[in-house]
Amino acid sequence: MTDPIRTRREGGILEVTIDRPKANAIDLKTSRIMGEVFRDFRDDPELRVAIVTAAGEKFFCAGWDLKAAAAGDAVDGDYGIGGFGGMQELRDLNKPIIAAINGICCGGGFEIALSTDLILAAEHATFALPEIRSGTVADAASIKLPKRIPYHIAMDMLLTGRWLDAQEGHRWGFVNEILPADKLMERAWELARLLESGPPLVYAAIKEIVRDAEGKDFPTAMNKITKRQYRTVDILYSSEDQLEGARAFAEKRDPLWKGR
């Protein structure tokens, strides 16, 4: 048997591949491994950006492994640090993550995709939340999806479990780009290299602000920024990189980001 999660590291980029034939479904053990992988990614100062994808051409991830559930995995069992899929409840995950969706992306697999920052999809990719048909709730998607796309489209997906193709996902705004299948990973790595070259402290501040401000009104969130009450903003405003950005602009050169 192969490892259910494979990783590849190149410079400041980490590629994470789900590899659990046939559907890349996730059981408790796999979820715990993913949590450890993304925790280590978060805590490694040399890593700047991650790509999450899956093996094969048919499935990105079918979500919760119902066969494992039938064999005894509890739906409310120990998913490990970061919750289901390792990232959606991982605290302070303030680095960019790209999802490269190479096929069917449903249930918990779609929730994993929604936990990333950018979603690239192969032309044949499809998306759904079929939990309603198995008598359970798509918990994370019920929280996130109505905030990401029009309410009535989100409720349509949640209440009916219907499937969307990549083109419709792009139309509603949760898919950033659609690629031919053989160009998907090439584009994911191109985008990852672009992000790798960017300012990590600024990325961290953006992610913390966006995450926290989602439940706040505008004046409250702005007040937290201006008073440096976000940890990442406080670090950024006192950093070498903050000065480097201003110097590079004044000197008409590319900045050299150090992450400190």
Secondary structure, 3 states (H helix, E strand, C coil): CCCCEEEEEECCEEEEEECCCCCCCECHHHHHHHHHHHHHHHHCCCCCEEEEEECCCCEEECCECHHHHHCCCCCCCCCCCCCHHHCCCCCCCCCCEEEEECCEEECHHHHHHHCCCEEEEECCCEEECHHHHHCCCCHHHHHHHHHHCCHHHHHHHHHHCCCEEHHHHHHHCCCCEEECHHHHHHHHHHHHHHHHCCCHHHHHHHHHHHHHHCCCCHHHHHHHHHCCCCHHHHHHHCCHHHHHHHHHHHCCCCCCCCCC
